[in-house]
Amino acid sequence: MAKISALTGFSILWLLGIGAGTSAAAQQQTQAWQALFDGKTLKGWKATNFGGEGPVQVKNGQIVLDRGDPLTGITWTGGEVPRMNYEIALEAMRVNGSDFFVGLTFPVADSHCSLILGGWGGSVVGLSSLDGMDASENETSTAISFTDERWYRIRVRVTPAKITAWLDDKVIVDADIKDRRISVRVEVELSCPLGIASYVTEAAVRDIKVRRL
C-alpha cells in the first residue's frame, strides 16, 4: 500500500494507459486561441500591395477581399506569430469568382507555405509548395467543389513532422514535411509571414485565430 500511495499523479495516469502522447494531445485541444481579427477594423493587418489588387474592407464582422487583377490580400503586421507547433484557423467564403478564394500563407520554421483552396479553375486544394511543386503538382493536390456564398471552416496545424489541414473538420491535407523543401510561389511572397489572398475572386474571411501547441 505504501508503494501505491507514493505514486505520483503522473505515474497513476501512466499505469492507466494515459501516457505522454495522450497528455500532449489533450493539451492541443485545450490551448487558448488568440484572435487575430477584432471583427471591426484591420488592426494588425494591411492590404497587401500586390499591384492590381482590389479594395479591402471590413463590414458585417468580416474582411472582404474584392476581386483583384489578379490578387487581393491582407498581410499580418500585428507582431510575432508562431513559426512551429501551432494551429491557425479561420472561416472563409467565396463570394464570386472562379479561382482560389483562400491562399493562406503561414510560417513553417524558417520558411513559409501556402494552403490553396479553389485554385486552378475553382476546385484545386493543396499546399504550395513542397520541393518546388505547387498545389496543382504535389501529392497534397485534390479537387473539392466549393459553393459561392457559403462559409467554410479552415484549420492548419504545423509541427516539425507534418502540415495538416482541415476543411469543416475533415482532413484535406496531411503532408510529411521532414526533410522537405518548403516554399511559397513568388506571386504570394508579399503575404509572408502570415497572409490571406484571393485570385481573381471576391472573398470574405472572419474569425482568424492562432494557438500554440
N, C-alpha and C positions, 0 to 999 in steps of 0.2 A: 504493500500500500504506500509505503514511504516513497518508493521509486516512482509510482504513478503520480502521487501528489506533487512530486518535484518537477514533473514535466512542464515545460513552458507552453503557453497557448499555441505558439507556432508548431511545437512538436506534436501536440494533440491534433491540430489540423492536418499535419503531415501523416500521422497514423490513420486518420480518417480518409486519406486519399486526396486531401485538398492541398496539393503541393504548390511550389513556387509558380509554376506555369499558370495554374488557375488563379492564384493571387494576382499575378500580373494582368491576366485577362479581366479580372474584376475591377482592377484599378482603371483599366482603359475605359470601362463603362461608367465610371463614377467621376472622372476628371471634370472639372468645371469648364464650360465653354466660355470663351471670351468673344464678345460681339465685336465685329469689325465694321458694322454699319448701324448708325443710330436711327435709321428709318426716316430721317428728316432732312439731312444735309449730306454733302460729300466730304464731311470732315474725315481726314485720314486718307482720302483718295484724291486723285487728279485725273482729269480726262487725258488719255494717252495721245500724244502728238504723233500719230502715225503718218499724218498727211492724207487728206481726203476723208478724214473721219467725220461722222455725223455728230449732231449735238448730243450731249449727255445731260440728263436732267433727273431730279428726284421728284416723284409725285406719287401720292397714294401709298407711301411706305415702300417704294421700290425705286431702283435705279434703272432708268430707261436708256438703252443704247440705241439711238436712231441708226438707220441704215447708213453704212459708210461706203466709200469707194476706194479700197474695198473694206477696210477695217474701222471699227469704232471700239473703244475700250476704256477701261479705268485701270490705274496702277496705284498700288498701295504706297502711301508716303507717311503713314502714321507711326513709324518706329520699327524696331526689330521684330521679325516673325521667326518662329521655329524653323530650323533647317533640316531636322531629322527627328524621328519619333514623335510624330504629331498627326492630327487629323484636321482637315479643313472641310467645311460643309457650307452649302448654300441652297437656295431654291432658285430655279431659272425657268423662263418661259420664252419660247419663240413666238413673237407677236406676228411677224410675217417675214417671208424670205425663203430662200432655197439652199442655204448653206449653213455653216455652223453658227449656232446661237450661243454656245459656250466654248470658249477657248480659255480654259483655266490654267494659268501658268503659275507654278509653285516651286519653292526651293527643294532641292534634293542634295543634301550636304553642300559641297562647293559648287554645284551646278543647278540647273533648273530643268523642268519638264512641263509639258502641257497635256491636259486631258481635253480631247476634242469631242464634242457632241454634235452630230449632224453635219459633218463635213462632206466634201466631195459630192455635192448634189443633194444633201439633206439627210443622209442616213448613216454615214460612216462614223464609228466611235472607236477611240483608241488613244494611245499615247504617242506624242511627238516630242522627242524622237529617242529611239533605242538603237544604239550602234549606227547612228546616222540614218536610220529608216524611220519615216514618219508614220502617222496613224493609218495611212492607207496601205502601208507596205509591211509592217512588222506583225508579230504574232498576236498582238493585242487587238488588231483590227477586226471589227464585226459590224453588222448592219442592224440598225434599230429604226423603226418607223416612229417619227415624232409627230405630235399633233399641235397645230398652232393654238395659241391662247390657252395652253394647259401648263400648270406649274409642275415641275419635276424636282424631286429632292435628290441632291448630289452630295456625295461624301467621298473624300480621298484620304487614304492613310499612307504615310511614308515611314518606312523603317529601313534599317540597313540592308535587309534581305529582300524586301518587296515594296512595290507600289500596288495598292489595292483600291479599287473604286467601286462605289455602289450607285445605282440609279433606282430610286424608290425602294431601297433596302435589298435590291437584287445585285449580286456581284456581277459587274460587267468587265472588270479588268483585274487580273491577279498575276502580276508580272514579277518574275525573279530578276532582280537588278544587280545581284552580286557579280562583280567583275564585268559589268556592262558599262558602255559609254552612254551617259545621259546628256541630252541637249535639247534645245528648242530650235524650231525653224527660225531663220533670220527675220522673217516678217514680224514675229512677235517678241523679238528681243527687248523692245521697249516696255513690255509687260513685266519684266523682271524687276524685283524679286518675286512679286506677287501681283497678278493682274487677271482681269477678265475681259475677253474681247469677243466680238461677233464679226462675221464676214458677210458683207452684202446682205445683211439680215437685221431687222429690228428685233431687239431682245430686251428682256427685263430680268433683273436679279433682285433678290432680297434675302434677309436672314443670313448674312455672311458671318461666319464664326470660325474660331480655331480653338483647339485644345491640345495640350501636350500629353503624351503618353508616358 
